[in-house]
Amino acid sequence: MNARTLATTMMNAAKPAELTHSFDAILMLALNGHVVEAFHSLNDALTAARAVATPEVWQRLVQLARQHHLCELVQRDPFTRRCFAKPRGYSGDATALDYVLQSEPKTKRPHEIEAQLHFCTTQGALARGLRFRRDHIAGAIDAIAFAAPRPITVFSVAGGHLREIERMRAFKAGKIARFAAFDTDSENLERVLADYARLPVAARPGTLRQLISGKHFFEDMDVIYVAGLMEMLDDGTARGLVRSLFTMLKPGGSLILTNFLESMPEAAYAETYMDWPMNYRSQLKLFGWLQDVGPESAAWSYGENEESSMGALTIQRKPAPGAANPP
């Protein structure tokens, strides 16, 4: 069954029997060995339905999808299952993301159903966006560190297990003097201290409210970055966080902000089977954060991955009067 046919059927949520029949067809496709094709067909159909459904109708479709046996099959993927189960109270926790961030892209499809499902979720659009964010942040910090006249200080906000550290060259070169990890999840901080015990990494537990109110314990940072938090915040809270973090930068410092974009191809799958809703934003919304820091902004740069599913905005604070502009 093609995606358009399934999407049309899904939109008629008043007829659950027809919806069940559509999911039956995709389930049989997967059980007959065509798991990757079934996954893409399901994702395309969910995406098409989500694009035209009202919020109320979409929630009805999500519930119907979760009640079908196809959901049991999808949950055999450990990445999907971990996100949906929320053992730490939220989807996409650091342990779940390690399925993506501690593995490399693969081209060869495995044979077992579970392995093929895992291949789809850890090599798909969501995973590619997560890896782009990891690599973009690592590359940006390296560029700043190697251009600086002295070792720099870095502040990570809700960075999970900080897997971007493993992509940085600056640590080995002695270009990072201090790396502060701020997180509301104490398990994340414990793992970070264990995994990176030989690096100058400090852990600071705290709350989002403390950060926004200015009770952040750190200041005069060369780099501050946010990986994975902005899309969990409403616009007002996100803007308040941007303003607060910007004040923590020393003159010439840089704030790196990332967010999944509205064009993320697997948003419907993440909401349906991972129970992972996000605040997807447009490029315009990201650029709006420039207004929140106002005249203190000296320069900015923007990047996104090839399929435009993840955006990254870097804002530099004005250097001190008389100081040379940092690279």
C-alpha positions in Angstrom: 0.0 0.0 0.0 1.4 3.4 -1.0 1.7 6.3 1.4 -1.0 8.4 -0.3 -3.6 5.6 0.0 -2.8 5.0 3.6 -2.8 8.7 4.5 -6.2 9.1 2.9 -7.5 6.2 4.9 -5.9 7.4 8.1 -7.6 10.8 7.8 -11.0 9.1 8.0 -10.5 8.4 11.7 -14.3 7.8 12.1 -13.8 4.4 10.4 -11.2 2.6 12.6 -11.9 -0.7 10.7 -10.4 0.9 7.5 -7.5 2.3 9.5 -6.8 -1.2 11.0 -6.9 -2.7 7.5 -4.2 -0.2 6.4 -1.9 -1.0 9.3 -2.5 -4.7 8.7 -1.1 -4.3 5.2 2.1 -2.6 6.4 2.5 -5.1 9.2 2.3 -8.0 6.7 4.8 -6.2 4.5 7.3 -6.1 7.4 6.6 -9.6 8.5 7.3 -10.8 5.0 10.8 -9.4 5.2 10.3 -6.0 3.7 10.9 -4.1 6.9 12.7 -1.1 5.5 10.1 -0.6 2.8 7.3 -1.0 5.4 9.0 1.6 7.7 9.3 4.2 5.0 5.7 3.6 3.8 4.4 4.0 7.4 6.5 7.1 8.0 5.4 8.7 4.7 1.7 8.1 5.5 2.0 9.4 9.1 3.7 12.5 7.8 1.0 13.1 5.2 -1.8 12.7 7.7 -0.1 14.9 10.3 0.3 17.7 7.7 -3.4 18.1 7.1 -5.0 16.8 10.3 -6.3 19.1 13.0 -4.6 18.6 16.4 -7.7 16.8 17.7 -7.9 14.4 14.7 -4.1 13.8 14.8 -4.3 12.7 18.4 -7.1 10.3 17.5 -4.9 8.9 14.8 -2.0 8.5 17.1 -4.0 6.6 19.6 -5.4 4.3 16.9 -1.9 3.6 15.7 -0.7 2.7 19.1 -3.5 0.2 19.6 -2.6 -1.7 16.5 -0.3 -4.8 16.5 2.0 -2.8 14.2 3.0 -0.7 17.3 4.1 -3.9 19.1 6.4 -4.7 16.1 7.8 -1.1 16.0 8.5 -1.2 19.8 10.9 -4.1 19.2 13.4 -1.4 18.2 15.3 -0.5 21.4 15.7 3.2 20.4 11.9 3.6 19.8 11.1 1.5 22.9 13.3 3.5 25.2 11.9 6.8 24.1 8.3 5.6 24.5 8.9 4.0 27.9 10.5 7.2 29.3 12.3 5.6 32.2 13.7 9.0 33.2 10.4 10.7 32.7 11.0 12.1 29.3 11.5 10.9 25.7 14.9 11.1 24.0 17.0 10.8 27.1 20.7 10.6 26.9 20.8 6.8 27.1 18.3 6.6 24.2 20.4 9.0 22.1 23.5 6.9 22.6 21.9 4.4 20.2 22.4 7.1 17.6 25.4 9.2 18.8 27.7 6.3 19.7 27.2 4.5 16.4 28.2 5.3 12.9 26.0 5.5 9.7 25.6 2.1 8.1 24.8 1.3 4.5 24.3 -2.5 4.7 20.9 -3.6 5.8 20.8 -6.4 8.4 18.5 -9.4 8.0 16.6 -9.8 11.3 13.4 -7.8 11.8 14.5 -6.1 15.0 17.9 -5.3 13.5 16.2 -3.8 10.4 13.9 -1.7 12.5 16.9 -0.4 14.5 18.7 0.3 11.2 15.7 2.4 10.1 15.5 4.5 13.3 19.2 5.0 13.8 20.1 5.8 10.2 17.0 7.8 9.3 16.2 11.5 9.3 15.9 11.9 13.1 19.3 10.2 13.6 21.0 12.2 10.9 19.7 15.4 12.5 21.1 14.3 15.9 24.5 13.4 14.4 24.7 16.7 12.5 24.1 18.6 15.8 26.8 16.6 17.6 29.3 17.2 14.8 28.4 20.8 14.2 28.8 21.7 17.8 32.1 19.8 18.1 33.4 21.5 14.9 32.3 25.0 16.1 34.0 24.6 19.4 37.2 23.3 17.8 37.3 26.3 15.5 36.9 28.8 18.3 39.4 26.9 20.6 42.2 26.7 18.0 41.8 30.4 17.0 41.9 31.6 20.6 45.1 32.9 22.2 44.6 30.8 25.3 42.6 27.7 26.4 38.8 28.5 26.4 35.9 27.8 28.8 32.8 26.0 27.6 29.3 25.7 29.1 27.0 23.0 28.0 23.2 23.3 28.7 21.3 20.0 29.1 24.0 18.2 27.0 23.1 14.7 28.1 26.1 12.4 27.9 28.1 15.1 26.0 29.0 12.8 23.1 30.1 15.8 21.1 33.2 15.7 23.3 34.4 12.6 21.5 34.4 14.6 18.2 36.5 17.5 19.5 40.2 17.8 18.8 40.6 20.8 21.2 40.7 18.6 24.4 43.7 16.6 23.1 45.4 19.8 22.1 45.0 21.4 25.5 42.8 24.1 24.1 40.0 23.8 26.6 40.6 25.0 30.1 37.3 24.2 31.6 34.1 22.4 30.4 31.0 22.9 32.6 28.1 20.6 32.1 24.8 21.8 33.4 21.9 19.4 33.6 18.7 18.7 35.5 19.2 15.0 35.2 21.7 13.8 37.8 22.2 10.5 36.0 23.5 12.3 33.0 26.1 14.2 35.1 27.2 11.0 36.8 27.8 9.3 33.5 29.6 12.4 32.1 32.0 12.4 35.1 32.6 8.7 34.7 33.2 8.7 30.9 35.3 11.9 30.8 37.1 11.6 34.2 40.5 12.5 32.6 39.2 15.7 31.0 38.6 19.1 32.7 34.9 18.6 32.9 32.8 19.9 35.8 29.2 18.9 36.6 26.6 21.3 37.9 23.1 20.1 38.6 20.4 22.6 38.5 17.0 23.6 37.1 15.9 25.5 34.0 14.3 28.1 36.2 17.7 28.8 37.8 19.2 29.3 34.4 16.5 31.7 33.2 16.5 33.6 36.4 20.2 34.2 36.3 21.2 31.8 39.1 23.5 29.9 36.8 26.7 29.8 38.8 28.9 30.3 35.8 29.9 33.5 33.9 32.5 34.8 31.5 32.3 31.7 29.3 33.9 31.6 25.8 31.3 29.2 24.4 27.9 28.2 25.6 25.8 25.7 23.6 22.4 24.1 23.9 21.9 20.7 22.4 18.5 19.1 22.6 16.7 21.5 24.9 15.4 24.3 22.8 12.8 22.1 20.9 11.4 21.0 24.3 10.6 24.6 25.3 7.8 26.9 24.3 8.7 30.2 22.6 8.5 32.3 25.7 10.7 30.0 27.7 13.2 29.6 24.9 13.6 33.3 24.5 14.1 33.8 28.2 16.8 31.1 28.2 18.6 32.8 25.2 18.7 36.1 27.0 20.0 34.6 30.2 22.7 32.5 28.6 23.9 35.4 26.5 24.7 37.3 29.7 27.0 34.5 30.8 29.3 35.0 27.8 32.4 37.0 28.1 32.8 39.8 25.5 33.6 38.1 22.2 32.1 34.8 23.4 29.7 32.7 21.3 26.3 31.1 22.0 25.4 28.1 19.9 21.7 27.3 19.7 20.2 24.2 17.9 16.7 23.2 17.1 14.9 20.6 14.9 13.3 22.4 12.0 9.7 22.2 10.9 10.7 20.1 7.9 12.0 17.2 10.0 10.8 14.2 8.0 10.2 11.8 10.9 8.3 14.1 13.2 5.1 12.1 12.9 6.8 8.8 13.7 8.5 10.3 16.7 5.2 11.6 18.1 3.3 8.4 17.4 5.7 5.6 18.4 8.3 7.4 20.5 5.8 9.7 22.3 8.3 12.4 21.6 6.6 15.7 20.6 8.9 18.6 19.9 8.6 22.3 19.2 9.8 22.3 15.7 10.8 25.8 14.5 11.4 27.6 11.2 14.6 29.3 10.3 12.8 32.6 10.9 12.0 31.5 14.5 15.7 30.8 15.1 16.7 34.1 13.7 14.2 35.7 16.0 16.6 34.8 18.9 18.9 37.5 17.5 16.4 40.1 18.6 16.3 38.7 22.1 20.0 39.7 22.6 19.5 43.0 20.8 22.5 45.3 20.3 24.8 43.1 22.3 25.1 40.8 19.3 28.2 41.4 17.3 27.8 38.7 14.6 26.0 35.6 13.8 26.2 32.5 11.6 23.7 29.8 10.7 24.0 26.2 9.4 21.8 23.3 8.8 22.1 19.8 7.5 21.5 18.8 3.9 17.8 17.8 4.4 17.1 20.9 6.5 15.9 18.9 9.6 18.3 20.6 12.1 19.3 24.2 12.4 22.2 25.7 14.3 22.5 29.4 15.1 25.7 30.9 16.6 25.5 34.4 18.1 28.7 36.2 19.1 28.6 38.8 21.9 30.2 42.2 21.2 33.9 42.3 22.2 35.0 44.6 24.9 35.6 48.2 23.8 39.0 48.5 22.3 39.4 44.7 22.0 40.2 43.1 18.6 37.3 41.1 17.1 37.8 37.4 17.8 37.8 35.1 14.8 
